[in-house]
């Protein structure tokens, strides 16, 4: 069952600051990325939590403590900073990570941009196009960044560059953003998209746009919560997913994405159960067209010790899957 996943899906893990003591967050995230690299996972994805640690700073730190694993942001809200500033920060983090950055960004949600940052949330798709006009030139540095469009008038040299192109992935949920992701980016980073939404909504739109633009097949990074547990604990895992991750469901963007699939909430998206159940869910996402899986570890338990033990059991299964996928296929 594992072998049919090889070559069509890469296994990654989300690593973020989450909640807890601020003084311990850096050491915990470095411990987590050390485990992910040792476990031979393909990627690690760092969410940009609006109230917490900076994702690109995190990647710079992780990059200096690892040597192989790809490090991606999932995702940086583009309205929060000027595209030249984001390019400068991304190029710096990429250098610290020895060229292993995958830059995930997107126009975010009204409750972050308008309600929290106090910025207008208008024309998100148009803003994304204009933003990419500047960002693409800046990421291709060193050199002048001279771009004028309906949003930006930029004449800003940049002295940084990357030894190879930094992949850019867009958080694309609706048809217009998926078209932009196919035309202008290397793929998309998803959250709240189940297998049917990936197969029937995401893949056809982004792939067609990429083909029309003469670009290579896009990466499709599907984010899903995962919990190794007994069959009798599956309902508890889904309830916990809804309790700690369900705030995303207040977004109209996510609600519209849910409408393209069968899942009604984040609990329905959770890959919960024994190893066979998790593998079956991974397989369905691969068959739907996901090229990458970004696993959000979802521990369950009644106290800190039980939660830590649950997290480590789920990590062990992920490591076993990754190790098996890297074994040479039988001939």
Steps between C-alpha positions, in 0.01 A plus 500: 500500500792734564667436169216650296562832678862516385586766244158665525489644850755644741451482876554812708411632843378833634724654764395822669519693824148406611411583857708484812799664665664747260843432648481135396359539148829529314655194664182299448479590131868414454440165670204438268694581182792284615256211535346570155838497329613188684169333406574569133187705445504692175376836625411708803239775476498795739166678539495876545282533807378863517581541868821301525851423377611616154497213248801611295708565811406149608615359166831681526555342843392156378715531191812553708427183700418269206662401173244325278133559570303757298359783715181678397276777629131418514431780450620863530218758459613727219318811626711510816815620322623658181606247232858631500514452878362148466750419224786628714386291794443191284839527331665537841318196642578302185870577540489386863324180386757439225240536223226282650220756535158458341319834535130456564298820504147620439248779542382359834152566643292801592518420872880525489555779248206729577401416857847438649738708286256778415580481130254493210399156378410589146585339166701216658553333163598823326731589787661157474577551129648843565696371797650218293609750234732653759588188697605299193748767392633546853550125555692482171759748633752637544408794287251782456135450590313739271130417491197721458146365504165596646617437858877557509750746363833346594853608411710316755829320435565178687845352559386154611453201275441126515716230336182348358142615462303506825171314444196715572171338596173686541225431748229462236150398600264643237498473120667836433783444747555147369535645151756751625688224683519296182602794283745671732616263775642153553195362673258547786492442875158380619313482828141381543501315165394136509564239232200589286579872517857424392396269215198688363580863579870564564683268260303572181513878540861544602627242253315652206629846588856371524473319166357811331789705637759246388605422855588163649245300698425682826565371847186450705572496873206365697499575872326245720488424874623149585453301819612142563241354735278200565177474295308576818685833531435630148198707606704657781775590253253663264340691785839626612579610143178701494575649840859616443506551122139592427544878514597489132144404418380854572666613178273531195797390289525172685125454505487528123783250469317254725202526265710346221555184703330259738657620826290732713768596750866444584409188698379336179840574344690333781683178412434319827526135594758225475786491251286340229236772535761776473658335196162463334433873546845589365434279200168672426666841503774372268241355264316834506811673369680631808876502442586578863339430834559746783413317819373693798570269794187473714570340838220393729495446874376629832827650622837623378668162534230325297511769231878470468479120478229525234708746297801268508294196395370690198850624416628142507243392241591793275866409525422140409299611197778733386763228548299249301443743216874556472578129465582387142199341335520126447587408140 
